Amino acid sequence: MPVSATPPAFVRRWWPWILIVAATLILPVILPPFRLNLLGRFLSLGIVALGVDLIWGYTGLLSLGQGIFFALGGYALGMHLSLNSLEPGQLPEFFGLYGVNSLPAFWQPFSSPLFTLVAIWVIPALVAGILGFLVFRNRIKGVYFSILTQAALLVFFNFFNGQQKLINGTNGLKTDTAKVFGELVGSDAMQRNLFWLTVLLVIAAFLLCRWLTSGRFGDALVAIRDDEPRMRFTGYNPTAYKTLVFTVAGALAGISGALYTVQSGIISPQFMAVPFSIEMVIWVAVGGRGTLLGAVLGAVLINYAKSLISEQLPETWLFVQGALFLLVVTALPDGLVGWWRQGGPGQILAMFGWPPRSATYPGLDLDPSMLAEREALEGPSSPDSGTGGGR
């Protein structure tokens, strides 16, 4: 009779979710508010990393401009919070510094919470969709696509940097002193609630990306990555697939930017700087390109390492980051998750003389797929003929 999956197999399949649930329940209790706030920020960065993995790991589109959509989501929420804590008729403080006496027209819709919740992801998605369509319909890809997205990033950075009167330019918008439901956004209680919200949205974003990368749509993305001309020759339109997936990645970046803004306390054009968008690619590369889980782990682990190292040795992080990238390029092309799945820990133990684990009896003999194959060849087993079926 067929044997169900053994507990170790169940644990191997579900260990990421087991760890996530355990960490979500335990960490808010044991971590001080500052460290919990950092973890919430880095988890929010995992959402934009999922979008990068979706377009780069699965579709082969190396975008160096995701900071555009990240910052747009952050500015949408930052503008709402700047208006939310004011009395009727008041203007944000920085407007008075530049002689602005009335609220600009594009600010006014952000006084609505409902409009803001939609704008956080719709505005970045629209910008990404328009940009993606214009690029992909002209069959721009490869390094030219990467250069174009970086050029777009520089355009947005310089534009937002120069808008002192409208969005406070280089100073950005502060959010930690704003109030939501009568509670300061920067308070410990609100930051703990934001941590819970971030965890839920990271899981939702992961499940969305998992759904998109499975089935025929996921196969089409991989086909575009591996051989786009052949896919076009078979009658599919890669432009539609690439535009859609780039739009989804833009929406994820906007949500990530909004979450990061309320947990860091500020949104500024610095999030549109070139190094930040390049770092997103490094997170995915180190965690594991084309794994989704690796994107989240890479974002959290690298940023936590950056925080801890910068506290002790502020000037050494750039060297560590460079070494990590070289390590991935030369020794770990599939990232940490790929290395783990390929038996990396076992290889390290084997270097120290630990015998490698092999799939032999009884593990292989009790494997459900092996039992099903044996039954198909030999017929169903009888009670007195043992496990393998009787002859």
Phi, psi and omega in degrees: 000144183299145180253134181286170181300137181285158179305319177301322178296320178298317180294319180298326182282322189251007184300325178299319181289325176298316179294321181296314180296316180297316180294321180297325181278327188268316189299319178299340181273320188264338182273141172293160184306321182296313181291324178294322177296319177298316180297320177297319178298314185289328174294322178296327176293337176297334180289316177293328177294324175299319178296320178296319178294325180296316184273331182264308184293323184259326186253347178078022180256102181275097180268129176251025182228023181293345176297335177301307186286327175300312182290325179298318176296320178293320179292324179301313180287323179298321178294320179296315181293327178295327179274332188293331185264011182260155172283156179305131179091346179280158176241154173306147190301323186291338178299322180295332180291336184246013174075024177271121186256348179223151183290125179302151186299323183285347174281328192301318179298337184282000171285346179269124178298321181295315178299319182295317180299326177283318184295331182306320182249335182287316181298310176299323180295319179296315179298316179295319181296316180294313179299315181297317181296317180296326181281312188286330179293337176266010175057038174276127183208181178066218183295331179293323176296317180299316180295320181295318179294325177291324176296319177298322178299316180295324178298311180296320180300311181293325179294310182292327181294332184265000183267066181296317185288330188264320183225021176070016170049232184294335182286333179073190182243128178273144181236347187289339180264000177282164181241140175230122183055036177079006182243136177297135180298326182277000181288158182297320181295316180292321179294327176293318177296322178294328176297314178300316180298319180297317179300315181297319182287328175297316179297316179297318179295321179297315180295323177298314180293323177297320179294319180293327184269001177255161178074200186290326179296316177297321177298323178294321178297315179295323178296321176297319180295317188275321183200080182297318179301321179294320178296319179295324180293330180280359174108358178275157179251097182299334182301316181295316180296313183293321178296317181296314184290328177291326177294316178298317179298323177295319178296318178298320178296322178297317177297317179299316179297321179295315179296319180293324182299313183285345178262339176265339176093002182199151170229131182214169179297348180299337177285350173262005178291151184300315183302325182294319179291327176291323178300324179302319179294321179296320178303314182292319181296317181290317181290322180137103181292135178077023180240344184067302179300321179297328179297315180292313180299318179298317180297316183289310185295315183293318181289326175293319177298320178300318180295313183292317181291320181294332178292325183265314183229082190302329188266004184261350187296321181299325177290320179295317179297317177297319178295322178298316181295319177296322179298318180293316183295320187268323189240333184233068183296337179262009178074185183293317181294318177297319177298318179296315182293334180269014177081030181302313178301322178295325178294323178293317178297324180294329178296334180260016175092003178285129183296133179294147180277134179236151180276086180239179178302137007267355185300314181290324183292333182262003180295131183303321180294324178293320179295320180295320179294321180294319179295323179295327181276320188254352184091166181297146181284147176261161185300329186256013184249006177086189185288325188277358185091149192254134166229000000 
